[in-house]
Amino acid sequence: MQQEINFTPIARRNDPQTSQIAAERTNKGKRGADMGYIVQFVKYNPRKTVGEICQLLINQGISFHKVTTYQKRLYDAAGQNLIRSVGERKCEETGHKARVWVCS
């Protein structure tokens, strides 16, 4: 059985109908695929901070624009309990204290 994924709405209630339609189409397609990708990435790269995950993705040749999209989907995945934070440590990329992530 596949778990239904509920996303944070892309369009606001008072946005034009065309924006509502586009948001619905996006919700069902790329957002789910992108979230699936980042969940798998965290599965094979556990206990990394967001900064470290982003740098690993960039090192693999993924565009900065796509990396920022995956970063957003990471937080969607956490909201769906597909991944979870398991503590904090100094990020090797930013030098700041940050949460580390694993699959749930």
KACORDA-V325816 format. One record per residue. RES is the residue in one small letter. BURIAL is I if it has 9 or more other C-alpha atoms within 8 Angstrom, else O. Layout:
res=RES burial=BURIAL
res=RES burial=BURIAL
//
This chain:
res=m burial=O
res=q burial=O
res=q burial=O
res=e burial=O
res=i burial=O
res=n burial=O
res=f burial=O
res=t burial=O
res=p burial=O
res=i burial=O
res=a burial=O
res=r burial=O
res=r burial=O
res=n burial=O
res=d burial=O
res=p burial=O
res=q burial=O
res=t burial=O
res=s burial=I
res=q burial=I
res=i burial=O
res=a burial=O
res=a burial=I
res=e burial=O
res=r burial=O
res=t burial=I
res=n burial=I
res=k burial=O
res=g burial=O
res=k burial=O
res=r burial=I
res=g burial=I
res=a burial=O
res=d burial=I
res=m burial=I
res=g burial=O
res=y burial=I
res=i burial=I
res=v burial=I
res=q burial=O
res=f burial=O
res=v burial=I
res=k burial=I
res=y burial=O
res=n burial=O
res=p burial=I
res=r burial=I
res=k burial=I
res=t burial=I
res=v burial=I
res=g burial=I
res=e burial=I
res=i burial=I
res=c burial=I
res=q burial=I
res=l burial=O
res=l burial=I
res=i burial=I
res=n burial=O
res=q burial=O
res=g burial=O
res=i burial=I
res=s burial=O
res=f burial=O
res=h burial=O
res=k burial=O
res=v burial=I
res=t burial=I
res=t burial=I
res=y burial=I
res=q burial=I
res=k burial=O
res=r burial=I
res=l burial=I
res=y burial=O
res=d burial=I
res=a burial=I
res=a burial=I
res=g burial=O
res=q burial=I
res=n burial=O
res=l burial=I
res=i burial=I
res=r burial=I
res=s burial=I
res=v burial=I
res=g burial=O
res=e burial=O
res=r burial=O
res=k burial=O
res=c burial=I
res=e burial=O
res=e burial=O
res=t burial=O
res=g burial=O
res=h burial=O
res=k burial=O
res=a burial=I
res=r burial=I
res=v burial=I
res=w burial=I
res=v burial=I
res=c burial=I
res=s burial=O
//
